[in-house]
Amino acid sequence: MYKFLKKKNIRVIGLWAVVLVVLFFYVPSAITGVKNLSIRAFLFPIKLYSKSTLYFRSKKKLIKENEVLSKKSANLQLELERFKELVDENRRLRRLLKFKEKIGFDTVSAEVVARDPNKWMGSFIIDKGSDDGVLKNSAVCSSKGLLGKVVEAKADVSRVMLLTHPNFKAGGILKRERINGIIVGSGISTVKMLYLPPDAKIKRGDVVTTSEFSRIFPKGVGIGRVLSSGISKTGLYRYALIRPFANPFDQEEVLCIK
């Protein structure tokens, strides 16, 4: 049996040899095809490995480039925000300078550095004090108008009471009618002008400024515009509700009038 199989294998091998010789001499294109197929089969895993290596290297490189670009983008965004902040600050300082030139008083510029957590609605802290010429009762203004007054001046910081504080008081005047009254804080975003004549002709939008009868504030500093008016419960005087020119809760730089 073994000899039979051996002879059979020899015949098969011989037959394939004859086939290959015939193909080589009479059908050379078939040999070329087999040759090319063999080469491609041999080169396939090499090419696959090469492409895979190139892919992962490219992916790794792209990830690194993406990280670098993300950092650059974040830095550029930060620089842009800083630039916008500088532009806004420059604009605010220009308005303050114009206001300073307009009122014609000797002033000290300061920055708001903190707000009292116990009196958030009524005061803030500025970074200038008595060493800088800021004294108690100094008027504090923004570029739009009166903000309040200094109630405590230390060497390098001061506490400012806002004109909306219930304890704030100042002399005021209706510019159109030249009527004097007392400005008091209402504890919210508005102030009131009290003790106006019952027959005073007050109109919405009338401008109110500090008056010459104010003991601590210089004359002519803008306070706000009239929103509405009414008669007191006693009927003895008229009052006006006023919206301040300056929003006391969004200030960053202020002027203190000496």
BELHU-V569802 format. One record per backbone hydrogen bond with DSSP energy under -1.0 kcal/mol. NH is the residue of the N-H (numbers start at 1). CO is the residue of the C=O. Records with the same first field share a line. If there is no record, write none. Layout:
NH = CO, CO
//
This chain:
5 = 1
6 = 2
7 = 3
8 = 4
9 = 5
10 = 6
11 = 7
12 = 8
13 = 9
14 = 10
15 = 11
16 = 12
17 = 13
18 = 14
19 = 15
20 = 16
21 = 17
22 = 18
23 = 19
24 = 20
25 = 21
26 = 22
27 = 23
30 = 27
31 = 27
32 = 28
33 = 29
34 = 30
35 = 31
36 = 32
37 = 33
38 = 34
39 = 35
40 = 36
41 = 37
42 = 38
43 = 39
44 = 40
47 = 43
48 = 44
49 = 45
50 = 46
51 = 47
52 = 48
53 = 49
54 = 50
55 = 51
56 = 52
57 = 53
58 = 54
59 = 55
60 = 56
61 = 57
62 = 58
63 = 59
64 = 60
65 = 61
66 = 62
67 = 63
68 = 64
69 = 65
70 = 66
71 = 67
72 = 68
73 = 69
74 = 70
75 = 71
76 = 72
77 = 73
78 = 74
79 = 75
80 = 76
81 = 77
82 = 78
83 = 79
84 = 80
85 = 81
86 = 82
87 = 83
88 = 84
89 = 85
90 = 86
91 = 87
92 = 88
93 = 89
94 = 90
95 = 91
96 = 92
97 = 93
98 = 94
99 = 95
100 = 96
101 = 97
102 = 98
103 = 99
104 = 100
108 = 256
110 = 254
112 = 252
113 = 125
114 = 125
122 = 119
123 = 119
124 = 160
125 = 114
126 = 158
127 = 111
130 = 154
131 = 155
132 = 129
133 = 130
134 = 129
137 = 150
138 = 135
140 = 148
141 = 255
142 = 145
146 = 222
147 = 140
148 = 140
149 = 161
150 = 138
151 = 159
152 = 159
154 = 157
158 = 126
159 = 152
160 = 124
161 = 149
162 = 122
163 = 147
165 = 162
168 = 165
170 = 183
172 = 181
173 = 209
174 = 179
175 = 207
178 = 174
181 = 172
182 = 194
183 = 170
184 = 192
185 = 168
186 = 190
187 = 164
191 = 242
192 = 184
193 = 240
194 = 182
196 = 238
200 = 197
202 = 200
205 = 226
206 = 203
208 = 224
209 = 173
210 = 221
211 = 171
214 = 211
220 = 210
223 = 208
224 = 208
225 = 243
226 = 206
227 = 241
228 = 241
230 = 239
232 = 237
238 = 196
239 = 230
240 = 193
241 = 228
242 = 191
243 = 225
245 = 223
250 = 247
254 = 110
255 = 141
256 = 108
257 = 139
258 = 106
//
